[in-house]
Amino acid sequence: MEFSIPKESLDFKESVYRFGVRDLAPVSQQPEYDEREEFIVENWKKMADFGLLGLPYPEEYGGSGASVLTTTLAGEALGYAGIDAGIMLSWGAHMILCGVPIWQMGTEAQKKKYLPKLAAGEWIGGLGLTEPNAGSDAAGIQTTAVKKGDRYILNGAKMFITNGPTGKVFVVAAVTDKSKKAFGISAFIVEKGMKGFSVGKKLSKLGVRTSPTSELIFEDCEVPEENMLGEPDLGFVNVIKLTLEWERSCLVAPAIGGLELGLKGAIEYAKQRKQFGRPIIKFQAIRHKIADLKMNLEAVRQIVYKVAWLKDRDIPAMMEASAAKLFVSEIMEKMSSEVLQIFGGYGFIKEYLVERGYRDSRLASIGGGTSEIQRGIIARSIINF
Ligand SMILES: Cc1cc2nc3c(=O)[nH]c(=O)nc-3n(C[C@H](O)[C@H](O)[C@H](O)COP(=O)(O)OP(=O)(O)OC[C@H]3O[C@@H](n4cnc5c(N)ncnc54)[C@H](O)[C@@H]3O)c2cc1C
């Protein structure tokens, strides 16, 4: 078994980490942005300048041609640098959920039009799949797209869309043939400014509050036919499934770095916090928590790297990506709770980032398909019944 990572990938990870600590974290960690639920535009621009917004796209479309593993390592480095989980979610929705399906399934004209703008951060992207009445049952969406001349007319609404308020371009799923269920859904690239497309009010959230979320509304929205992404009726089975596989691998990478940062903070705190005349790190109960945190961190890292490794070799990884996403989500929730426990009462106070990390961790087992749905995918892949 080969566990080594190419040196250039590790060097890049290190440079992203240093950039994150120096240029992003000081702003990212200011509590005001979280309190005001404000997207940190200043950091987004810096990330664009550093080349982080189009990492896996080929260079000819403004990207860096980074491998899936290198993209994963960059996400991990940003998480470890302490960058807010909100901007990391927006980064994933933009670069992975919008840009990757355009790169992998788009026509040459679509790639040339959208990818350079996304990679440069000039346009922010997102994915419109979930609807008010269709979340886990993603193939049960109700938004329709009807062909009329050289355009499709979209009607319906999308719910909980990351980057809804700030985004300019969205990959949107809509029903083109209801009788064919999942095989009758197409994908479209929809731009703000297209007639009949509007955005609902910004939604206030428990965590990842620096990532803006809203509804997208389509009222006789006119989308040119050349904006269909992939083949008619095969948008769900091709475009959306591919996108979800990426989402469940690369997009969870910042969480690994966040977990490592939490572990580091917990050790530092436990060394200086004294009770009963001794640093609390001397207590076996605390040491065992630290050991469990480390064990989980190592396991999470391996499972996510494995998915990246498979994807870099074009090996289908739907089950592995679901397993990675499920494992990371559950470990994140558990670990952020344990880190908070080590901080005691101070962990509960807003001044400490630990409280924010605890709130932020809660999304992972809901977004990108809930833990219940991931268990269903994994079970289906091994039980032929
Ligand atoms: C902050 C945030 C950002 C998001 N960003 C995006 C985005 O950018 N684009 C996008 O398209 N979506 C986005 N989502 C939506 C997200 O993917 C959905 O919330 C998620 O898929 C769950 O759907 P739901 O909320 O409708 O819950 P439901 O599907 O209604 O589920 C409710 C509960 O029922 C359970 N359940 C449902 N069906 C089953 C079943 N068959 N077996 C067992 N249990 C089941 C679920 O696991 C859950 O516990 C975002 C959500 C949030 C909160």
The ligand as an SDF file (V2000), in Angstrom:
LIG
                    3D

 53 58  0  0  0  0  0  0  0  0999 V2000
  -26.7790   25.7620    5.2960 C   0  0  0  0  0  0  0  0  0  0  0  0
  -27.2790   24.8960    4.2060 C   0  0  0  0  0  0  0  0  0  0  0  0
  -26.7230   25.0030    2.9340 C   0  0  0  0  0  0  0  0  0  0  0  0
  -27.2240   24.2370    1.8810 C   0  0  0  0  0  0  0  0  0  0  0  0
  -26.7240   24.4340    0.6180 N   0  0  0  0  0  0  0  0  0  0  0  0
  -27.3510   23.8380   -0.4300 C   0  0  0  0  0  0  0  0  0  0  0  0
  -26.9770   24.1670   -1.7680 C   0  0  0  0  0  0  0  0  0  0  0  0
  -26.0720   24.9700   -2.0100 O   0  0  0  0  0  0  0  0  0  0  0  0
  -27.6550   23.5810   -2.7860 N   0  0  0  0  0  0  0  0  0  0  0  0
  -28.6700   22.6860   -2.5700 C   0  0  0  0  0  0  0  0  0  0  0  0
  -29.2490   22.2090   -3.5420 O   0  0  0  0  0  0  0  0  0  0  0  0
  -29.0320   22.3310   -1.3020 N   0  0  0  0  0  0  0  0  0  0  0  0
  -28.4120   22.9080   -0.2410 C   0  0  0  0  0  0  0  0  0  0  0  0
  -28.7840   22.5820    1.0400 N   0  0  0  0  0  0  0  0  0  0  0  0
  -29.8640   21.6280    1.2490 C   0  0  0  0  0  0  0  0  0  0  0  0
  -29.4450   20.3060    1.8680 C   0  0  0  0  0  0  0  0  0  0  0  0
  -28.7630   19.5240    0.9270 O   0  0  0  0  0  0  0  0  0  0  0  0
  -30.7440   19.6460    2.3910 C   0  0  0  0  0  0  0  0  0  0  0  0
  -31.1310   20.3720    3.5360 O   0  0  0  0  0  0  0  0  0  0  0  0
  -30.5640   18.1750    2.7260 C   0  0  0  0  0  0  0  0  0  0  0  0
  -30.3760   17.4090    1.5640 O   0  0  0  0  0  0  0  0  0  0  0  0
  -31.7770   17.6180    3.5020 C   0  0  0  0  0  0  0  0  0  0  0  0
  -32.9860   17.9410    2.8650 O   0  0  0  0  0  0  0  0  0  0  0  0
  -34.1760   18.5850    3.7380 P   0  0  0  0  0  0  0  0  0  0  0  0
  -33.6140   19.7160    4.5000 O   0  0  0  0  0  0  0  0  0  0  0  0
  -35.2970   18.8640    2.8250 O   0  0  0  0  0  0  0  0  0  0  0  0
  -34.5850   17.4770    4.7880 O   0  0  0  0  0  0  0  0  0  0  0  0
  -35.6070   16.2710    4.5360 P   0  0  0  0  0  0  0  0  0  0  0  0
  -35.2740   15.5550    3.2950 O   0  0  0  0  0  0  0  0  0  0  0  0
  -36.9980   16.7590    4.7080 O   0  0  0  0  0  0  0  0  0  0  0  0
  -35.2380   15.3150    5.7520 O   0  0  0  0  0  0  0  0  0  0  0  0
  -35.7610   15.4880    7.0810 C   0  0  0  0  0  0  0  0  0  0  0  0
  -35.3040   14.2940    7.9090 C   0  0  0  0  0  0  0  0  0  0  0  0
  -35.8510   13.0810    7.3640 O   0  0  0  0  0  0  0  0  0  0  0  0
  -34.8140   12.1550    7.0800 C   0  0  0  0  0  0  0  0  0  0  0  0
  -35.1400   11.3690    5.8940 N   0  0  0  0  0  0  0  0  0  0  0  0
  -35.6380   11.8100    4.7150 C   0  0  0  0  0  0  0  0  0  0  0  0
  -35.7810   10.7920    3.8590 N   0  0  0  0  0  0  0  0  0  0  0  0
  -35.3110    9.6800    4.4890 C   0  0  0  0  0  0  0  0  0  0  0  0
  -35.1750    8.3070    4.1200 C   0  0  0  0  0  0  0  0  0  0  0  0
  -35.4870    7.8450    2.9140 N   0  0  0  0  0  0  0  0  0  0  0  0
  -34.6620    7.4560    5.0470 N   0  0  0  0  0  0  0  0  0  0  0  0
  -34.3090    7.9000    6.2780 C   0  0  0  0  0  0  0  0  0  0  0  0
  -34.4220    9.1750    6.6830 N   0  0  0  0  0  0  0  0  0  0  0  0
  -34.9200   10.0540    5.7930 C   0  0  0  0  0  0  0  0  0  0  0  0
  -33.5840   13.0240    6.8430 C   0  0  0  0  0  0  0  0  0  0  0  0
  -32.3700   12.2990    7.0050 O   0  0  0  0  0  0  0  0  0  0  0  0
  -33.7800   14.1060    7.9010 C   0  0  0  0  0  0  0  0  0  0  0  0
  -33.3390   13.6400    9.1410 O   0  0  0  0  0  0  0  0  0  0  0  0
  -28.2650   23.3020    2.1160 C   0  0  0  0  0  0  0  0  0  0  0  0
  -28.7890   23.1510    3.4150 C   0  0  0  0  0  0  0  0  0  0  0  0
  -28.3260   23.9410    4.4430 C   0  0  0  0  0  0  0  0  0  0  0  0
  -28.9440   23.7950    5.8040 C   0  0  0  0  0  0  0  0  0  0  0  0
  1  2  1  0
  2  3  1  0
  2 52  2  0
  3  4  2  0
  4  5  1  0
  4 50  1  0
  5  6  2  0
  6  7  1  0
  6 13  1  0
  7  8  2  0
  7  9  1  0
  9 10  1  0
 10 11  2  0
 10 12  1  0
 12 13  2  0
 13 14  1  0
 14 15  1  0
 14 50  1  0
 15 16  1  0
 16 17  1  0
 16 18  1  0
 18 19  1  0
 18 20  1  0
 20 21  1  0
 20 22  1  0
 22 23  1  0
 23 24  1  0
 24 25  2  0
 24 26  1  0
 24 27  1  0
 27 28  1  0
 28 29  2  0
 28 30  1  0
 28 31  1  0
 31 32  1  0
 32 33  1  0
 33 34  1  0
 33 48  1  0
 34 35  1  0
 35 36  1  0
 35 46  1  0
 36 37  1  0
 36 45  1  0
 37 38  2  0
 38 39  1  0
 39 40  1  0
 39 45  2  0
 40 41  1  0
 40 42  2  0
 42 43  1  0
 43 44  2  0
 44 45  1  0
 46 47  1  0
 46 48  1  0
 48 49  1  0
 50 51  2  0
 51 52  1  0
 52 53  1  0
M  END
$$$$
